[in-house]
Structure formats: structure tokens, C-alpha cells
Amino acid sequence: MYAIIRSGGKQYRVRQGDRINVDQIDLPEGSDVVLDEVLIIEEDEQTKVGTPLVNGASVSATIEAHIRDKKVTYFHYKNKTRQKRMRGHRQHLTSLQINSITAG
């Protein structure tokens, strides 16, 4: 059984027991989260596709840690003017442990 969920504008394929990193969720570590934006559920070779969401379906998860992603650097350069600028960014993420998937 797996589900495709939407969190933070991105889609993730999850199974029970998986660990995923999603955009930061403002809850303390160790708390439970219910993700109810389920787009697709596959159970016993039967697929339920939502329009856009599957009614009554949800995924429960536990917040394991708040982490930061690898640093992404980018460089802006303008020719002939010697204008340059280097910047970096680290995205804040939340690590989730998937506990169960409930089909609607």
C-alpha cells in the first residue's frame, strides 16, 4: 500500500515506515501530524485517484527532527561591468516518520 501526498507544494510517494524530508512544519519534535492532502492511494492493486483529493484519506506521521538541507550557492555576474554577487541558501526541512495510511 502506498499513497501520494502533497506537502509544501511538492508531491511525495510514501509507504508505512518511510522517512521523508518535507518543507518545515511549525510543530515541535515528537508531535503527530495528519497529512490529509492525499492525491492517490494504491491498496491491494486497486488505485483510488482523487479529483483533486481522495475523500476521507489521510496519512499520519511523527515529526522526528527539524533539519537544514545542503547549502545551495548561486553566482550572478554581469559582463563588462565587473559586477558580481555570490549568495547561498539553506532550506529548513522537517523529517517525518510515516506511521499509517488511512484510505477513505
MMTF fields as JSON, N, C-alpha, C and O atoms, coordinates in Angstrom:
{
  "mmtfVersion": "1.0.0",
  "mmtfProducer": "UNKNOWN",
  "numBonds": 415,
  "numAtoms": 416,
  "numGroups": 104,
  "numChains": 1,
  "numModels": 1,
  "chainsPerModel": [1],
  "groupsPerChain": [104],
  "chainIdList": ["A"],
  "bondAtomList": [4, 2, 8, 6, 12, 10, 16, 14, 20, 18, 24, 22, 28, 26, 32, 30, 36, 34, 40, 38, 44, 42, 48, 46, 52, 50, 56, 54, 60, 58, 64, 62, 68, 66, 72, 70, 76, 74, 80, 78, 84, 82, 88, 86, 92, 90, 96, 94, 100, 98, 104, 102, 108, 106, 112, 110, 116, 114, 120, 118, 124, 122, 128, 126, 132, 130, 136, 134, 140, 138, 144, 142, 148, 146, 152, 150, 156, 154, 160, 158, 164, 162, 168, 166, 172, 170, 176, 174, 180, 178, 184, 182, 188, 186, 192, 190, 196, 194, 200, 198, 204, 202, 208, 206, 212, 210, 216, 214, 220, 218, 224, 222, 228, 226, 232, 230, 236, 234, 240, 238, 244, 242, 248, 246, 252, 250, 256, 254, 260, 258, 264, 262, 268, 266, 272, 270, 276, 274, 280, 278, 284, 282, 288, 286, 292, 290, 296, 294, 300, 298, 304, 302, 308, 306, 312, 310, 316, 314, 320, 318, 324, 322, 328, 326, 332, 330, 336, 334, 340, 338, 344, 342, 348, 346, 352, 350, 356, 354, 360, 358, 364, 362, 368, 366, 372, 370, 376, 374, 380, 378, 384, 382, 388, 386, 392, 390, 396, 394, 400, 398, 404, 402, 408, 406, 412, 410],
  "bondOrderList": [1, 1, 1, 1, 1, 1, 1, 1, 1, 1, 1, 1, 1, 1, 1, 1, 1, 1, 1, 1, 1, 1, 1, 1, 1, 1, 1, 1, 1, 1, 1, 1, 1, 1, 1, 1, 1, 1, 1, 1, 1, 1, 1, 1, 1, 1, 1, 1, 1, 1, 1, 1, 1, 1, 1, 1, 1, 1, 1, 1, 1, 1, 1, 1, 1, 1, 1, 1, 1, 1, 1, 1, 1, 1, 1, 1, 1, 1, 1, 1, 1, 1, 1, 1, 1, 1, 1, 1, 1, 1, 1, 1, 1, 1, 1, 1, 1, 1, 1, 1, 1, 1, 1],
  "groupList": [{"groupName": "MET", "atomNameList": ["N", "CA", "C", "O"], "elementList": ["N", "C", "C", "O"], "formalChargeList": [0, 0, 0, 0], "bondAtomList": [1, 0, 2, 1, 3, 2], "bondOrderList": [1, 1, 2], "singleLetterCode": "M", "chemCompType": "L-PEPTIDE LINKING"}, {"groupName": "TYR", "atomNameList": ["N", "CA", "C", "O"], "elementList": ["N", "C", "C", "O"], "formalChargeList": [0, 0, 0, 0], "bondAtomList": [1, 0, 2, 1, 3, 2], "bondOrderList": [1, 1, 2], "singleLetterCode": "Y", "chemCompType": "L-PEPTIDE LINKING"}, {"groupName": "ALA", "atomNameList": ["N", "CA", "C", "O"], "elementList": ["N", "C", "C", "O"], "formalChargeList": [0, 0, 0, 0], "bondAtomList": [1, 0, 2, 1, 3, 2], "bondOrderList": [1, 1, 2], "singleLetterCode": "A", "chemCompType": "L-PEPTIDE LINKING"}, {"groupName": "ILE", "atomNameList": ["N", "CA", "C", "O"], "elementList": ["N", "C", "C", "O"], "formalChargeList": [0, 0, 0, 0], "bondAtomList": [1, 0, 2, 1, 3, 2], "bondOrderList": [1, 1, 2], "singleLetterCode": "I", "chemCompType": "L-PEPTIDE LINKING"}, {"groupName": "ARG", "atomNameList": ["N", "CA", "C", "O"], "elementList": ["N", "C", "C", "O"], "formalChargeList": [0, 0, 0, 0], "bondAtomList": [1, 0, 2, 1, 3, 2], "bondOrderList": [1, 1, 2], "singleLetterCode": "R", "chemCompType": "L-PEPTIDE LINKING"}, {"groupName": "SER", "atomNameList": ["N", "CA", "C", "O"], "elementList": ["N", "C", "C", "O"], "formalChargeList": [0, 0, 0, 0], "bondAtomList": [1, 0, 2, 1, 3, 2], "bondOrderList": [1, 1, 2], "singleLetterCode": "S", "chemCompType": "L-PEPTIDE LINKING"}, {"groupName": "GLY", "atomNameList": ["N", "CA", "C", "O"], "elementList": ["N", "C", "C", "O"], "formalChargeList": [0, 0, 0, 0], "bondAtomList": [1, 0, 2, 1, 3, 2], "bondOrderList": [1, 1, 2], "singleLetterCode": "G", "chemCompType": "PEPTIDE LINKING"}, {"groupName": "LYS", "atomNameList": ["N", "CA", "C", "O"], "elementList": ["N", "C", "C", "O"], "formalChargeList": [0, 0, 0, 0], "bondAtomList": [1, 0, 2, 1, 3, 2], "bondOrderList": [1, 1, 2], "singleLetterCode": "K", "chemCompType": "L-PEPTIDE LINKING"}, {"groupName": "GLN", "atomNameList": ["N", "CA", "C", "O"], "elementList": ["N", "C", "C", "O"], "formalChargeList": [0, 0, 0, 0], "bondAtomList": [1, 0, 2, 1, 3, 2], "bondOrderList": [1, 1, 2], "singleLetterCode": "Q", "chemCompType": "L-PEPTIDE LINKING"}, {"groupName": "VAL", "atomNameList": ["N", "CA", "C", "O"], "elementList": ["N", "C", "C", "O"], "formalChargeList": [0, 0, 0, 0], "bondAtomList": [1, 0, 2, 1, 3, 2], "bondOrderList": [1, 1, 2], "singleLetterCode": "V", "chemCompType": "L-PEPTIDE LINKING"}, {"groupName": "ASP", "atomNameList": ["N", "CA", "C", "O"], "elementList": ["N", "C", "C", "O"], "formalChargeList": [0, 0, 0, 0], "bondAtomList": [1, 0, 2, 1, 3, 2], "bondOrderList": [1, 1, 2], "singleLetterCode": "D", "chemCompType": "L-PEPTIDE LINKING"}, {"groupName": "ASN", "atomNameList": ["N", "CA", "C", "O"], "elementList": ["N", "C", "C", "O"], "formalChargeList": [0, 0, 0, 0], "bondAtomList": [1, 0, 2, 1, 3, 2], "bondOrderList": [1, 1, 2], "singleLetterCode": "N", "chemCompType": "L-PEPTIDE LINKING"}, {"groupName": "LEU", "atomNameList": ["N", "CA", "C", "O"], "elementList": ["N", "C", "C", "O"], "formalChargeList": [0, 0, 0, 0], "bondAtomList": [1, 0, 2, 1, 3, 2], "bondOrderList": [1, 1, 2], "singleLetterCode": "L", "chemCompType": "L-PEPTIDE LINKING"}, {"groupName": "PRO", "atomNameList": ["N", "CA", "C", "O"], "elementList": ["N", "C", "C", "O"], "formalChargeList": [0, 0, 0, 0], "bondAtomList": [1, 0, 2, 1, 3, 2], "bondOrderList": [1, 1, 2], "singleLetterCode": "P", "chemCompType": "L-PEPTIDE LINKING"}, {"groupName": "GLU", "atomNameList": ["N", "CA", "C", "O"], "elementList": ["N", "C", "C", "O"], "formalChargeList": [0, 0, 0, 0], "bondAtomList": [1, 0, 2, 1, 3, 2], "bondOrderList": [1, 1, 2], "singleLetterCode": "E", "chemCompType": "L-PEPTIDE LINKING"}, {"groupName": "THR", "atomNameList": ["N", "CA", "C", "O"], "elementList": ["N", "C", "C", "O"], "formalChargeList": [0, 0, 0, 0], "bondAtomList": [1, 0, 2, 1, 3, 2], "bondOrderList": [1, 1, 2], "singleLetterCode": "T", "chemCompType": "L-PEPTIDE LINKING"}, {"groupName": "HIS", "atomNameList": ["N", "CA", "C", "O"], "elementList": ["N", "C", "C", "O"], "formalChargeList": [0, 0, 0, 0], "bondAtomList": [1, 0, 2, 1, 3, 2], "bondOrderList": [1, 1, 2], "singleLetterCode": "H", "chemCompType": "L-PEPTIDE LINKING"}, {"groupName": "PHE", "atomNameList": ["N", "CA", "C", "O"], "elementList": ["N", "C", "C", "O"], "formalChargeList": [0, 0, 0, 0], "bondAtomList": [1, 0, 2, 1, 3, 2], "bondOrderList": [1, 1, 2], "singleLetterCode": "F", "chemCompType": "L-PEPTIDE LINKING"}],
  "groupTypeList": [0, 1, 2, 3, 3, 4, 5, 6, 6, 7, 8, 1, 4, 9, 4, 8, 6, 10, 4, 3, 11, 9, 10, 8, 3, 10, 12, 13, 14, 6, 5, 10, 9, 9, 12, 10, 14, 9, 12, 3, 3, 14, 14, 10, 14, 8, 15, 7, 9, 6, 15, 13, 12, 9, 11, 6, 2, 5, 9, 5, 2, 15, 3, 14, 2, 16, 3, 4, 10, 7, 7, 9, 15, 1, 17, 16, 1, 7, 11, 7, 15, 4, 8, 7, 4, 0, 4, 6, 16, 4, 8, 16, 12, 15, 5, 12, 8, 3, 11, 5, 3, 15, 2, 6],
  "groupIdList": [1, 2, 3, 4, 5, 6, 7, 8, 9, 10, 11, 12, 13, 14, 15, 16, 17, 18, 19, 20, 21, 22, 23, 24, 25, 26, 27, 28, 29, 30, 31, 32, 33, 34, 35, 36, 37, 38, 39, 40, 41, 42, 43, 44, 45, 46, 47, 48, 49, 50, 51, 52, 53, 54, 55, 56, 57, 58, 59, 60, 61, 62, 63, 64, 65, 66, 67, 68, 69, 70, 71, 72, 73, 74, 75, 76, 77, 78, 79, 80, 81, 82, 83, 84, 85, 86, 87, 88, 89, 90, 91, 92, 93, 94, 95, 96, 97, 98, 99, 100, 101, 102, 103, 104],
  "secStructList": [7, 3, 3, 3, 3, 3, 3, 6, 6, 3, 3, 3, 3, 3, 7, 6, 6, 7, 3, 3, 3, 3, 3, 7, 7, 7, 1, 7, 6, 6, 7, 3, 3, 3, 3, 7, 7, 3, 3, 3, 3, 3, 3, 6, 6, 3, 3, 3, 3, 7, 1, 1, 1, 7, 6, 6, 7, 3, 3, 3, 3, 3, 3, 3, 3, 3, 3, 3, 7, 7, 7, 3, 3, 3, 3, 3, 3, 3, 6, 6, 6, 6, 3, 3, 3, 3, 3, 3, 3, 7, 7, 3, 3, 3, 3, 3, 3, 3, 3, 3, 3, 3, 7, 7],
  "xCoordList": [0.846, 0.0, 0.886, 1.837, 0.576, 1.293, 0.317, -0.81, 0.777, -0.034, 0.864, 2.06, 0.272, 0.963, 0.31, -0.886, 1.136, 0.623, 1.23, 2.232, 0.599, 1.109, 1.41, 0.563, 2.63, 3.029, 3.992, 5.013, 3.679, 4.557, 4.674, 5.7, 3.639, 3.672, 4.408, 4.541, 4.883, 5.595, 4.818, 4.024, 5.053, 4.369, 5.365, 6.498, 4.94, 5.786, 5.04, 3.846, 5.766, 5.201, 5.664, 6.865, 4.717, 5.06, 4.429, 3.366, 5.109, 4.613, 4.72, 5.397, 4.07, 4.169, 5.605, 6.18, 6.185, 7.549, 8.581, 9.743, 8.191, 9.135, 9.532, 8.803, 10.703, 11.15, 11.312, 11.999, 10.677, 10.785, 11.126, 10.862, 11.712, 12.009, 11.093, 11.114, 10.286, 9.358, 9.72, 10.533, 9.112, 9.324, 8.897, 8.064, 9.466, 9.32, 7.857, 7.058, 7.529, 6.213, 6.424, 7.286, 5.647, 5.848, 5.17, 4.218, 5.661, 5.225, 6.47, 7.488, 6.417, 7.614, 7.938, 7.083, 9.204, 9.646, 8.903, 8.639, 8.573, 7.864, 6.353, 5.659, 5.825, 4.372, 3.884, 4.638, 2.604, 1.995, 1.358, 0.83, 1.416, 0.873, -0.028, 0.305, -1.162, -2.048, -2.001, -2.384, -1.531, -1.458, -2.685, -2.797, -3.604, -4.865, -4.957, -6.001, -3.894, -3.888, -3.342, -2.189, -4.181, -3.803, -4.342, -5.544, -3.45, -3.834, -4.181, -5.136, -3.407, -3.618, -3.35, -2.426, -4.17, -3.917, -3.984, -4.913, -2.983, -2.971, -3.019, -2.135, -4.085, -4.282, -4.773, -5.805, -4.04, -4.395, -4.635, -5.623, -3.738, -3.776, -5.002, -5.347, -5.665, -6.75, -6.282, -5.8, -6.427, -5.939, -7.113, -8.032, -7.071, -8.072, -7.389, -6.396, -7.927, -7.376, -8.338, -9.529, -7.832, -8.668, -8.894, -8.155, -9.939, -10.233, -10.415, -11.567, -9.429, -8.006, -7.569, -6.483, -8.405, -8.01, -8.93, -10.089, -8.393, -9.19, -9.996, -9.425, -11.319, -12.181, -11.933, -11.936, -11.715, -11.563, -10.214, -10.007, -9.293, -7.972, -7.027, -7.109, -6.127, -5.148, -3.915, -3.957, -2.823, -1.566, -1.131, -1.043, -0.856, -0.39, 1.114, 1.642, 1.792, 3.245, 3.675, 2.896, 4.925, 5.525, 6.72, 7.53, 6.825, 7.96, 9.169, 9.156, 10.229, 11.442, 12.418, 12.96, 12.651, 13.647, 13.403, 12.783, 13.907, 13.95, 15.395, 16.293, 15.621, 16.973, 17.097, 16.12, 18.311, 18.547, 19.195, 20.026, 18.81, 19.301, 20.726, 21.258, 21.333, 22.659, 22.612, 21.575, 23.732, 23.794, 23.781, 24.506, 22.945, 22.87, 23.465, 22.979, 24.517, 25.128, 24.809, 24.704, 24.658, 24.418, 25.214, 25.459, 25.616, 26.546, 25.947, 25.598, 25.826, 25.35, 26.546, 27.388, 26.618, 27.731, 27.229, 26.479, 27.644, 27.307, 28.589, 29.552, 28.57, 29.744, 30.072, 29.167, 31.322, 31.88, 31.784, 32.473, 30.973, 30.879, 31.575, 31.667, 32.061, 32.722, 31.806, 32.27, 30.549, 29.592, 29.326, 28.926, 29.547, 29.326, 28.784, 29.02, 28.056, 27.471, 27.288, 26.748, 27.736, 27.588, 26.724, 26.972, 25.718, 24.798, 24.631, 24.913, 24.174, 23.913, 22.616, 22.114, 22.079, 20.795, 20.727, 21.146, 20.202, 19.944, 18.47, 17.98, 17.772, 16.342, 16.075, 16.756, 15.089, 14.667, 13.724, 12.762, 14.006, 13.211, 12.737, 13.286, 11.718, 11.227, 11.283, 10.789, 11.882, 11.981, 10.772, 10.51, 10.034, 8.812, 8.972, 9.586, 8.419, 8.324, 6.863, 5.996, 6.569, 5.198, 4.713, 5.315, 3.616, 3.075, 2.025, 2.11, 1.029, -0.045, -0.7, -0.635, -1.336, -2.084, -3.517, -3.778, -4.454, -5.867, -6.58, -6.573, -7.2, -7.971, -9.391, -9.965, -9.946, -11.273, -12.403, -13.563],
  "yCoordList": [-1.177, 0.0, 1.233, 1.323, 2.175, 3.44, 4.575, 4.357, 5.78, 6.967, 8.053, 8.105, 8.912, 10.102, 11.282, 11.529, 12.021, 13.141, 14.439, 14.44, 15.543, 16.861, 17.604, 17.703, 18.128, 18.897, 19.991, 19.7, 21.221, 22.322, 22.542, 23.039, 22.183, 22.382, 21.286, 21.364, 20.275, 19.162, 17.871, 17.786, 16.873, 15.6, 14.524, 14.501, 13.634, 12.577, 11.253, 11.183, 10.193, 8.843, 8.197, 8.07, 7.786, 7.277, 5.916, 5.595, 5.128, 3.855, 3.899, 4.769, 2.984, 2.911, 2.566, 1.616, 3.337, 3.116, 3.977, 3.989, 4.701, 5.553, 6.77, 7.196, 7.324, 8.606, 9.564, 9.254, 10.735, 11.727, 13.078, 13.33, 13.936, 15.309, 16.231, 16.226, 17.025, 17.96, 19.371, 19.557, 20.366, 21.743, 21.886, 21.124, 22.853, 22.978, 23.053, 23.802, 22.262, 22.275, 22.839, 22.363, 23.843, 24.542, 23.824, 24.34, 22.639, 21.884, 21.33, 21.132, 21.075, 20.567, 19.131, 18.388, 18.757, 17.399, 16.402, 16.678, 15.253, 14.227, 14.305, 13.374, 15.391, 15.505, 14.787, 14.573, 14.419, 13.713, 14.703, 15.738, 14.369, 15.22, 14.357, 13.212, 14.904, 14.225, 14.995, 16.163, 14.333, 14.931, 14.463, 13.287, 15.389, 14.992, 15.35, 15.141, 15.883, 16.159, 14.936, 14.92, 13.92, 12.666, 12.696, 12.854, 12.543, 12.617, 11.255, 11.132, 10.221, 8.865, 7.866, 8.04, 6.815, 5.7, 4.405, 4.19, 3.55, 2.223, 1.209, 1.165, 0.377, -0.61, -1.903, -1.912, -3.0, -4.304, -4.24, -4.776, -3.589, -3.444, -2.697, -2.798, -1.951, -1.059, 0.366, 0.686, 1.198, 2.565, 3.527, 3.491, 4.387, 5.449, 6.762, 7.146, 7.442, 8.713, 9.811, 9.743, 10.816, 11.913, 12.948, 13.019, 13.76, 14.844, 16.154, 16.572, 16.832, 16.517, 15.663, 15.084, 15.568, 14.804, 13.603, 13.621, 12.554, 11.369, 11.683, 12.07, 11.518, 11.848, 10.912, 9.691, 11.488, 10.708, 10.056, 9.379, 10.229, 9.597, 10.515, 11.739, 9.894, 10.669, 9.818, 8.59, 10.498, 9.856, 10.44, 11.66, 9.579, 10.08, 9.865, 8.839, 10.859, 10.823, 11.441, 12.134, 11.184, 11.748, 12.59, 12.176, 13.78, 14.653, 14.149, 14.09, 13.78, 13.276, 14.394, 14.439, 15.303, 16.357, 17.503, 17.339, 18.667, 19.827, 19.97, 20.128, 19.916, 19.933, 21.01, 21.67, 21.176, 22.098, 21.325, 20.444, 21.663, 20.982, 21.435, 22.339, 20.807, 21.216, 22.635, 23.092, 23.32, 24.702, 24.768, 24.041, 25.651, 25.897, 27.272, 28.259, 27.352, 28.645, 29.014, 28.15, 30.303, 30.783, 32.053, 32.805, 32.286, 33.343, 34.182, 33.658, 35.494, 36.426, 37.205, 37.66, 37.357, 38.064, 38.852, 38.333, 40.117, 40.939, 41.262, 41.784, 40.942, 41.115, 42.603, 43.438, 42.925, 44.24, 45.253, 46.272, 45.022, 45.98, 45.466, 46.174, 44.242, 43.578, 43.505, 43.516, 43.433, 43.34, 41.865, 41.126, 41.438, 40.045, 39.95, 40.82, 38.878, 38.668, 37.174, 36.48, 36.684, 35.27, 35.163, 35.836, 34.321, 34.14, 32.657, 31.814, 32.347, 30.968, 30.872, 31.866, 29.659, 29.449, 28.021, 27.094, 27.832, 26.501, 26.428, 27.222, 25.474, 25.319, 24.622, 23.655, 25.106, 24.456, 23.3, 23.479, 22.114, 20.923, 20.275, 20.521, 19.451, 18.647, 17.191, 16.829, 16.352, 14.923, 14.223, 14.359, 13.471, 12.791, 11.282, 10.762, 10.584, 9.122, 8.783, 9.16, 8.073, 7.742, 6.584, 5.51, 6.804, 5.775, 4.911, 3.684, 5.538, 4.76, 5.545, 6.772, 4.777, 5.349, 4.874, 3.676, 5.829, 5.505, 5.842, 6.996, 4.843, 5.072, 5.455, 4.929, 6.372, 6.881, 6.03, 6.38],
  "zCoordList": [0.0, 0.0, 0.0, 0.777, -0.866, -0.878, -1.16, -1.606, -0.89, -1.14, -1.71, -1.425, -2.513, -2.991, -2.308, -2.458, -1.537, -0.755, -1.266, -1.981, -0.88, -1.229, 0.061, 0.949, 0.155, 1.328, 0.878, 0.255, 1.184, 0.823, -0.669, -1.135, -1.444, -2.879, -3.633, -4.854, -2.936, -3.573, -3.324, -2.387, -4.168, -4.039, -3.624, -4.105, -2.731, -2.195, -2.261, -1.97, -2.651, -2.625, -1.326, -1.089, -0.482, 0.839, 1.083, 0.552, 1.896, 2.414, 3.931, 4.479, 4.602, 6.049, 6.438, 5.908, 7.363, 7.809, 7.103, 7.509, 6.052, 5.326, 6.152, 7.048, 5.834, 6.385, 5.215, 4.242, 5.311, 4.246, 4.853, 6.028, 4.04, 4.427, 3.635, 2.404, 4.344, 3.716, 4.157, 5.063, 3.512, 3.944, 5.4, 5.891, 6.072, 7.52, 7.962, 7.4, 8.978, 9.625, 11.02, 11.759, 11.386, 12.657, 13.823, 14.408, 14.154, 15.32, 15.999, 15.336, 17.306, 17.996, 17.61, 17.129, 17.835, 17.548, 18.436, 19.607, 17.877, 18.617, 18.495, 18.904, 17.943, 17.821, 16.571, 15.621, 16.591, 15.472, 14.509, 14.917, 13.219, 12.162, 11.291, 10.986, 10.892, 9.952, 8.641, 8.581, 7.597, 6.263, 5.488, 5.144, 5.214, 4.593, 3.12, 2.503, 2.544, 1.112, 0.377, -0.054, 0.24, -0.403, -1.832, -2.045, -2.806, -4.211, -4.794, -5.561, -4.431, -4.945, -3.828, -3.033, -3.774, -2.858, -3.669, -4.447, -3.472, -4.098, -2.975, -2.119, -2.988, -1.927, -2.563, -3.234, -2.357, -2.903, -4.415, -4.918, -5.12, -6.581, -7.079, -8.256, -6.208, -6.607, -6.347, -5.26, -7.337, -7.239, -7.142, -7.961, -6.13, -5.984, -6.339, -5.721, -7.333, -7.779, -7.368, -7.671, -6.683, -6.224, -7.301, -8.283, -7.102, -8.037, -7.297, -7.173, -6.803, -6.807, -5.619, -5.653, -4.547, -3.359, -3.173, -3.588, -2.539, -2.22, -0.959, 0.061, -1.023, 0.11, 1.281, 1.119, 2.47, 3.686, 3.874, 4.881, 2.955, 3.068, 3.836, 3.742, 4.599, 5.35, 5.62, 5.553, 5.924, 6.277, 7.605, 7.747, 8.59, 9.883, 9.976, 9.547, 10.548, 10.647, 11.968, 12.624, 12.355, 13.553, 13.145, 12.317, 13.733, 13.438, 14.206, 15.435, 13.463, 14.084, 14.408, 15.512, 13.458, 13.676, 12.71, 11.66, 13.093, 12.213, 11.764, 12.591, 10.452, 9.915, 8.849, 8.496, 8.344, 7.234, 6.097, 6.321, 4.886, 3.7, 3.371, 4.015, 2.374, 1.924, 1.381, 0.9, 1.461, 1.004, -0.522, -1.201, -1.035, -2.466, -2.7, -2.147, -3.516, -3.821, -5.26, -6.13, -5.494, -6.844, -7.045, -6.101, -8.29, -8.638, -9.751, -10.809, -9.516, -10.531, -11.052, -10.277, -12.377, -12.973, -14.159, -14.986, -14.244, -15.391, -16.138, -15.576, -17.393, -18.223, -18.428, -18.455, -18.567, -18.897, -17.769, -17.818, -16.769, -15.663, -14.414, -13.411, -14.475, -13.342, -12.119, -10.978, -12.367, -11.271, -11.0, -11.899, -9.764, -9.415, -8.005, -7.167, -7.761, -6.444, -6.229, -7.089, -5.088, -4.75, -3.504, -2.503, -3.573, -2.462, -2.175, -3.027, -0.973, -0.59, 0.186, 0.712, 0.251, 0.924, 1.437, 0.744, 2.65, 3.205, 3.575, 4.378, 2.985, 3.205, 4.535, 4.876, 5.286, 6.526, 6.182, 5.435, 6.729, 6.447, 7.739, 8.812, 7.62, 8.728, 8.312, 7.244, 9.148, 8.88, 9.493, 10.688, 8.667, 9.108, 9.029, 8.097, 10.011, 10.015, 9.754, 10.542, 8.655, 8.29, 9.154, 9.155, 9.893, 10.791, 10.117, 10.162, 9.49, 8.889, 7.759, 7.694, 6.868, 5.75, 5.878, 5.989, 5.862, 6.006, 4.71, 4.281, 4.077, 2.856, 3.225, 4.179, 2.462, 2.77, 2.321, 2.538]
}
